[in-house]
């Protein structure tokens, strides 16, 4: 039985064939391909059947669109069918290198030996013309979640869903947070599914993530989308702060300040309990400032 599922939540036809070609080009065919059609107006079956025979993929056509409400709902809907031990969610406009599956199996014994639940591959961004826009990411082979967290928060390093492979059994314990636009949902999944421990990085295979005008990442001038991204950031940081004992102490106060600034910008006055946070970082006197902070946030409504 294959140990790896490649899951493609399909909606956009624009670059879908490029995605399919990259999967069809795999040097190791020991994977199961799942494709879920989120009630797209464009039928993908002709393209799928062009590159795969009927016994090489599992196709699900859903009559109701849920990705428009939250992309994580679409991901989870397809994942209900997955029986493999590991899965990748590959964007319908992203591509993987031909040795992606091969390198997964090459390192699998080491991954299992170290009891790791999340695998990350080297990633670069590309545009609508398939021109690479960035360098490829680099991490240590075994990277602690604190370094991943530092990349997300302090360095603001880029991250995408497609570059990760998750252990299915651990995913089922947490699933995906339903943040607006599923923005930061993959980041929280990395932290939770890894159990806030190590992830395994593979540099010898790559994922190329497409940024163009129809992708959420590419909609940088859309005010509605930008507002939703800010709400997602707020909820993500709020959930992280609730797990403050797992965070590096040096990051907690800067994160808290940033969290409160987002609350201010979004006119959100309901904030998490700050008392245990201030005790944890050794600044109990800061508790006296909490009523003033809440007063300011309420005045900002």
SULGIBEL-V257602 format. One record per residue. N is the residue number from 1. RES is the residue in three letters. SS is DSSP state (@ for helix, = for strand, . for the rest). PHI is phi in whole degrees, 0 to 359 (999 if undefined). D_CENTER is the distance of its C-alpha to the mean C-alpha in Angstrom with 1 decimal. Layout:
# SULGIBEL-V257602
N,RES,SS,PHI,D_CENTER ; N,RES,SS,PHI,D_CENTER
This chain:
# SULGIBEL-V257602
1,UNK,.,999,26.6 ; 2,UNK,.,297,23.4 ; 3,UNK,.,266,20.9 ; 4,UNK,=,240,17.9 ; 5,UNK,=,251,16.5 ; 6,UNK,=,256,14.9 ; 7,UNK,=,248,13.6 ; 8,UNK,=,245,13.8 ; 9,UNK,=,280,13.5 ; 10,UNK,=,261,16.3 ; 11,UNK,.,212,17.7 ; 12,UNK,.,262,18.7 ; 13,UNK,.,274,21.4 ; 14,UNK,.,315,21.6 ; 15,UNK,.,238,20.0 ; 16,UNK,@,298,19.5 ; 17,UNK,@,295,22.4 ; 18,UNK,@,297,21.0 ; 19,UNK,@,297,17.9 ; 20,UNK,@,299,20.5 ; 21,UNK,@,301,22.7 ; 22,UNK,@,293,20.3 ; 23,UNK,@,287,19.7 ; 24,UNK,@,295,23.5 ; 25,UNK,.,275,24.3 ; 26,UNK,.,299,22.9 ; 27,UNK,.,287,25.6 ; 28,UNK,.,245,24.7 ; 29,UNK,.,265,24.8 ; 30,UNK,.,276,24.0 ; 31,UNK,=,212,20.9 ; 32,UNK,=,247,20.7 ; 33,UNK,=,262,19.3 ; 34,UNK,=,246,18.2 ; 35,UNK,=,232,18.1 ; 36,UNK,=,245,17.9 ; 37,UNK,=,270,19.7 ; 38,UNK,=,275,18.7 ; 39,UNK,.,53,22.3 ; 40,UNK,.,289,22.1 ; 41,UNK,.,287,25.5 ; 42,UNK,.,249,25.4 ; 43,UNK,.,288,26.2 ; 44,UNK,.,270,24.1 ; 45,UNK,@,303,26.4 ; 46,UNK,@,303,28.9 ; 47,UNK,@,290,26.3 ; 48,UNK,@,298,24.8 ; 49,UNK,@,289,28.4 ; 50,UNK,@,291,29.3 ; 51,UNK,@,250,27.1 ; 52,UNK,.,222,27.0 ; 53,UNK,.,285,29.8 ; 54,UNK,@,299,29.6 ; 55,UNK,@,271,29.2 ; 56,UNK,@,257,26.2 ; 57,UNK,=,208,23.6 ; 58,UNK,=,242,22.9 ; 59,UNK,=,243,22.7 ; 60,UNK,=,233,22.2 ; 61,UNK,=,257,23.4 ; 62,UNK,=,260,22.6 ; 63,UNK,.,281,25.2 ; 64,UNK,.,248,23.2 ; 65,UNK,.,280,20.3 ; 66,UNK,.,244,17.6 ; 67,UNK,.,297,14.8 ; 68,UNK,.,293,17.1 ; 69,UNK,.,277,16.9 ; 70,UNK,.,197,13.2 ; 71,UNK,@,301,10.8 ; 72,UNK,@,298,9.6 ; 73,UNK,@,295,13.3 ; 74,UNK,@,291,13.5 ; 75,UNK,@,301,10.8 ; 76,UNK,@,294,12.8 ; 77,UNK,@,298,16.0 ; 78,UNK,@,287,15.8 ; 79,UNK,@,295,14.6 ; 80,UNK,.,299,17.9 ; 81,UNK,.,268,19.7 ; 82,UNK,.,283,18.2 ; 83,UNK,.,246,20.6 ; 84,UNK,.,288,19.5 ; 85,UNK,.,288,18.6 ; 86,UNK,=,226,15.3 ; 87,UNK,=,214,12.9 ; 88,UNK,=,242,10.6 ; 89,UNK,=,258,9.0 ; 90,UNK,.,256,10.6 ; 91,UNK,.,300,10.7 ; 92,UNK,.,285,14.4 ; 93,UNK,.,228,15.2 ; 94,UNK,.,262,13.5 ; 95,UNK,=,225,15.7 ; 96,UNK,=,241,16.0 ; 97,UNK,.,291,19.1 ; 98,UNK,.,297,21.9 ; 99,UNK,.,260,21.7 ; 100,UNK,@,303,18.1 ; 101,UNK,@,293,19.3 ; 102,UNK,@,302,22.3 ; 103,UNK,@,289,20.7 ; 104,UNK,@,302,18.5 ; 105,UNK,@,290,21.9 ; 106,UNK,@,301,23.7 ; 107,UNK,@,261,21.7 ; 108,UNK,@,297,21.2 ; 109,UNK,@,300,24.4 ; 110,UNK,@,294,23.4 ; 111,UNK,@,296,20.0 ; 112,UNK,@,294,21.9 ; 113,UNK,@,302,24.6 ; 114,UNK,.,268,22.4 ; 115,UNK,.,54,20.7 ; 116,UNK,.,261,17.2 ; 117,UNK,.,249,14.4 ; 118,UNK,=,228,11.4 ; 119,UNK,=,243,12.1 ; 120,UNK,=,240,10.7 ; 121,UNK,=,252,12.7 ; 122,UNK,=,296,14.2 ; 123,UNK,=,227,12.8 ; 124,UNK,=,223,14.8 ; 125,UNK,=,267,14.8 ; 126,UNK,=,225,17.5 ; 127,UNK,.,260,19.4 ; 128,UNK,.,292,21.0 ; 129,UNK,.,255,23.7 ; 130,UNK,.,64,21.5 ; 131,UNK,.,272,22.6 ; 132,UNK,=,289,20.5 ; 133,UNK,.,259,20.0 ; 134,UNK,.,224,18.8 ; 135,UNK,.,282,19.4 ; 136,UNK,.,277,17.2 ; 137,UNK,.,289,15.2 ; 138,UNK,.,217,17.1 ; 139,UNK,.,223,16.8 ; 140,UNK,.,293,19.3 ; 141,UNK,.,304,19.3 ; 142,UNK,=,247,18.8 ; 143,UNK,=,243,16.9 ; 144,UNK,=,285,17.1 ; 145,UNK,@,301,14.2 ; 146,UNK,@,298,16.5 ; 147,UNK,@,289,16.1 ; 148,UNK,@,297,12.3 ; 149,UNK,@,298,13.0 ; 150,UNK,@,299,15.7 ; 151,UNK,@,298,13.8 ; 152,UNK,@,291,11.4 ; 153,UNK,@,269,14.5 ; 154,UNK,.,285,17.6 ; 155,UNK,.,271,17.0 ; 156,UNK,.,54,14.3 ; 157,UNK,.,291,13.0 ; 158,UNK,.,283,10.5 ; 159,UNK,.,208,7.1 ; 160,UNK,.,217,5.2 ; 161,UNK,.,291,3.6 ; 162,UNK,.,298,7.4 ; 163,UNK,.,277,8.4 ; 164,UNK,=,246,7.7 ; 165,UNK,=,240,10.3 ; 166,UNK,=,245,10.5 ; 167,UNK,=,284,14.0 ; 168,UNK,@,299,14.8 ; 169,UNK,@,297,17.3 ; 170,UNK,@,285,15.1 ; 171,UNK,@,304,12.3 ; 172,UNK,@,297,15.4 ; 173,UNK,@,286,16.3 ; 174,UNK,@,239,13.3 ; 175,UNK,.,56,11.4 ; 176,UNK,.,248,8.8 ; 177,UNK,.,293,10.0 ; 178,UNK,.,266,11.5 ; 179,UNK,.,292,11.1 ; 180,UNK,@,308,12.9 ; 181,UNK,@,64,11.3 ; 182,UNK,@,58,8.1 ; 183,UNK,.,291,7.7 ; 184,UNK,.,74,6.2 ; 185,UNK,@,297,5.3 ; 186,UNK,@,290,2.0 ; 187,UNK,@,296,4.8 ; 188,UNK,@,294,7.3 ; 189,UNK,@,298,6.5 ; 190,UNK,@,301,7.1 ; 191,UNK,@,292,10.1 ; 192,UNK,@,288,11.4 ; 193,UNK,@,293,11.3 ; 194,UNK,.,285,12.8 ; 195,UNK,.,59,15.3 ; 196,UNK,.,55,15.1 ; 197,UNK,.,235,16.7 ; 198,UNK,=,270,16.3 ; 199,UNK,=,239,13.8 ; 200,UNK,=,251,15.5 ; 201,UNK,=,251,15.2 ; 202,UNK,=,245,16.8 ; 203,UNK,=,265,18.3 ; 204,UNK,=,277,20.7 ; 205,UNK,=,225,18.3 ; 206,UNK,=,229,16.1 ; 207,UNK,=,236,13.4 ; 208,UNK,=,249,14.4 ; 209,UNK,=,255,12.1 ; 210,UNK,=,271,14.4 ; 211,UNK,.,243,15.0 ; 212,UNK,.,212,17.9 ; 213,UNK,.,297,19.6 ; 214,UNK,.,265,18.1 ; 215,UNK,.,274,14.4 ; 216,UNK,.,299,12.8 ; 217,UNK,.,295,12.2 ; 218,UNK,.,277,15.8 ; 219,UNK,.,273,17.3 ; 220,UNK,.,280,18.3 ; 221,UNK,.,258,21.8 ; 222,UNK,.,272,21.0 ; 223,UNK,@,297,22.1 ; 224,UNK,@,296,20.9 ; 225,UNK,@,294,17.3 ; 226,UNK,@,296,17.6 ; 227,UNK,@,293,19.0 ; 228,UNK,@,296,16.2 ; 229,UNK,@,296,13.7 ; 230,UNK,@,293,16.1 ; 231,UNK,@,296,16.3 ; 232,UNK,@,298,12.6 ; 233,UNK,@,298,13.0 ; 234,UNK,@,300,16.1 ; 235,UNK,@,295,14.8 ; 236,UNK,@,297,12.0 ; 237,UNK,@,295,14.8 ; 238,UNK,@,297,17.2 ; 239,UNK,@,295,15.3 ; 240,UNK,@,294,15.0 ; 241,UNK,@,296,18.7 ; 242,UNK,.,291,19.7 ; 243,UNK,.,254,18.7 ; 244,UNK,@,302,20.8 ; 245,UNK,@,292,22.7 ; 246,UNK,@,269,19.8 ; 247,UNK,.,272,19.3 ; 248,UNK,.,300,21.5 ; 249,UNK,@,302,24.4 ; 250,UNK,@,295,24.6 ; 251,UNK,@,268,21.3 ; 252,UNK,@,292,22.2 ; 253,UNK,@,293,24.8 ; 254,UNK,@,300,23.1 ; 255,UNK,@,295,20.0 ; 256,UNK,@,298,22.4 ; 257,UNK,@,298,24.3 ; 258,UNK,@,292,21.2 ; 259,UNK,@,302,20.3 ; 260,UNK,@,292,23.9 ; 261,UNK,@,292,24.0 ; 262,UNK,@,293,21.2 ; 263,UNK,@,305,23.2 ; 264,UNK,@,297,26.2 ; 265,UNK,@,296,24.8 ; 266,UNK,.,266,23.5 ; 267,UNK,.,58,26.8 ; 268,UNK,.,258,25.2 ; 269,UNK,.,258,27.7 ; 270,UNK,.,273,26.3 ; 271,UNK,.,240,24.8 ; 272,UNK,.,289,24.0 ; 273,UNK,.,290,26.9 ; 274,UNK,.,270,27.5 ; 275,UNK,@,301,30.5 ; 276,UNK,@,296,28.9 ; 277,UNK,@,296,26.6 ; 278,UNK,@,293,29.8 ; 279,UNK,@,296,31.6 ; 280,UNK,@,296,28.9 ; 281,UNK,.,270,29.0 ; 282,UNK,.,78,32.8 ; 283,UNK,.,231,33.4 ; 284,UNK,@,298,35.0 ; 285,UNK,@,295,37.1 ; 286,UNK,@,296,34.1 ; 287,UNK,@,302,34.2 ; 288,UNK,@,295,37.3 ; 289,UNK,@,272,35.2 ; 290,UNK,@,299,32.9 ; 291,UNK,@,303,35.5 ; 292,UNK,@,293,35.8 ; 293,UNK,@,300,32.0 ; 294,UNK,@,296,31.9 ; 295,UNK,@,299,35.1 ; 296,UNK,@,297,33.6 ; 297,UNK,@,295,30.5 ; 298,UNK,@,291,32.8 ; 299,UNK,@,293,35.0 ; 300,UNK,.,281,32.2 ; 301,UNK,.,298,31.6
